[in-house]
Amino acid sequence: MFEEDWMKRFQEAWNAEPALAGALQQINFNSVIAYGFENEPQPTGVITVENGHVVSAGAYNGEALNWDLRASADNWAKWASKPPGMMGLGVAYTTGKLKFLVGDYGAMIKDPRMAGPFIKSFAAMAKA
């Protein structure tokens, strides 16, 4: 998970999902988002989102990040096989199973224009 080929499949799944890419396009969402594993010094994979769509995806290479999401390999695998809903992600965050090393989970989840697509990003992971 989060290796180069997987990130490219994630990019395709993200861009194919109107409730994700389309919804973020409506709010002109731009961001650099990294994904990785807890207790590692740097993330594994990164995507660059412009106007809601992933324009590049691959291995992390020192990019400046807006978001850096970390979890255990077991939790990532669980969420990719059965994407969590809003409640599941809230529990994962509050129990420390999902960590935001960069980015403000609280501000994001309070904004329905971002919270819904964030949930959908886990469904895109399931298709990667």
Secondary structure in CASP SS format (residue, H / E / C, confidence):
PFRMAT SS
TARGET T0000
AUTHOR 0000-0000-0000
METHOD secondary structure of the structure
MODEL  1
M C 1.00
F C 1.00
E C 1.00
E H 1.00
D H 1.00
W H 1.00
M H 1.00
K H 1.00
R H 1.00
F H 1.00
Q H 1.00
E H 1.00
A H 1.00
W H 1.00
N H 1.00
A C 1.00
E C 1.00
P H 1.00
A H 1.00
L H 1.00
A H 1.00
G H 1.00
A H 1.00
L H 1.00
Q H 1.00
Q H 1.00
I C 1.00
N C 1.00
F C 1.00
N C 1.00
S E 1.00
V E 1.00
I E 1.00
A E 1.00
Y E 1.00
G E 1.00
F E 1.00
E C 1.00
N C 1.00
E C 1.00
P C 1.00
Q C 1.00
P C 1.00
T C 1.00
G E 1.00
V E 1.00
I E 1.00
T E 1.00
V E 1.00
E E 1.00
N C 1.00
G C 1.00
H E 1.00
V E 1.00
V E 1.00
S E 1.00
A E 1.00
G E 1.00
A E 1.00
Y C 1.00
N C 1.00
G C 1.00
E C 1.00
A C 1.00
L C 1.00
N C 1.00
W E 1.00
D E 1.00
L E 1.00
R E 1.00
A E 1.00
S C 1.00
A H 1.00
D H 1.00
N H 1.00
W H 1.00
A H 1.00
K H 1.00
W H 1.00
A H 1.00
S H 1.00
K C 1.00
P C 1.00
P C 1.00
G C 1.00
M H 1.00
M H 1.00
G H 1.00
L H 1.00
G H 1.00
V H 1.00
A H 1.00
Y H 1.00
T H 1.00
T C 1.00
G C 1.00
K C 1.00
L C 1.00
K E 1.00
F E 1.00
L E 1.00
V E 1.00
G C 1.00
D C 1.00
Y H 1.00
G H 1.00
A H 1.00
M H 1.00
I H 1.00
K C 1.00
D C 1.00
P H 1.00
R H 1.00
M H 1.00
A H 1.00
G H 1.00
P H 1.00
F H 1.00
I H 1.00
K H 1.00
S H 1.00
F H 1.00
A H 1.00
A H 1.00
M H 1.00
A H 1.00
K H 1.00
A C 1.00
END
